[in-house]
Amino acid sequence: MNTVVVTGANSGLGFDTCRQLAEESEVKKVILACRSETKAKDAIAQLVGITKKTSDFFDVLILDTSDVESCKAAAQKLASEKVNGVVLNAGGVIAGKDSTKGVPLMHLANTIGHVVFVEELIASCRTENLVVVYSGSEAARGVYSAMGTVFKEPYKADVYSHLTGENPLESDINGAYAYTKAIAALYMSSLARKHPECHIVTASPGMTSGTDIGNLNPVVKFVAQSMVMPLLKLVGYSHPVDEGALRYMNALFKRGNANVASGTFVASKQNKLSGPVEDQSTFAPQFGDQKLQDDAFDAVHELIQKL
């Protein structure tokens, strides 16, 4: 795997993924895809110090997953690269709507932007044996709700109502996050069947301080990092950032329990947020429903056409 792109690479899980990639002998270049060039360059300076790699081992790609045009432009800038791996890590719990189209930023940043980027990449770049790892979440199976994330027939219309924010369940920000991660996982499974030449997997990093905590306000973030996360780790419900990033790495290099068929969604075992991963469709059958996957794919594209 010669060249790997990591979105949301300047901090947390994305940063540690870049660090771990630098330790892989077969990786020759890591591209940090970030919204801010300054933050990306600062991250590279830190990575050079940590990994002892030279600065030309790393590169910067400007990418804002909440901006469709930015995603298209970023993919086109990679046209001359032979990209072998992509880790779609950017996103998180994001409130508000796009100022021009009124689409929830939650779905733009977590799902729509990554869809546009990876499809442009597949279509226009010199990808070779491309492996795509999308950052999933246990929330997709309903961690925040005993009801889980349930889609109703007609699936396409129901998924679309979530993407536009019109579904009443979108009023709760945690519920909206759960649904965007579920929709993205379903989409990725459909994309995998449409592109058998690629290996596409959704992999959750699990509960770590490098996931959604970074998007909280400073006071809540401090409490979460200093009190909540250590307690969760103590009882086996969370793990350090490097272990979360290792889940991406295992999916990228097809190692351990993450060595699964293309189109699989791997995350913590049922009722767990840490520890070994497994195929989520073994106990959450919606993630193995090909009709739902394809309807989610179509709903995502229907929205993209209007942006």
PEHUQUI-V175099 format. One record per helix or strand of 2 or more residues. SS is the DSSP state (H for helix, E for strand). FROM is the first residue (numbers start at 1). TO is the last residue. If there is no record, write none. Layout:
# PEHUQUI-V175099
ss:SS from:FROM to:TO
ss:SS from:FROM to:TO
This chain:
# PEHUQUI-V175099
ss:E from:3 to:7
ss:H from:12 to:21
ss:E from:29 to:34
ss:H from:37 to:51
ss:H from:55 to:57
ss:E from:58 to:62
ss:H from:68 to:77
ss:E from:85 to:88
ss:H from:105 to:124
ss:E from:131 to:136
ss:H from:138 to:141
ss:H from:155 to:163
ss:H from:168 to:171
ss:H from:173 to:194
ss:E from:199 to:204
ss:H from:212 to:215
ss:H from:218 to:234
ss:H from:241 to:252
ss:H from:256 to:258
ss:E from:265 to:268
ss:E from:277 to:279
ss:H from:280 to:282
ss:H from:285 to:288
ss:H from:290 to:304
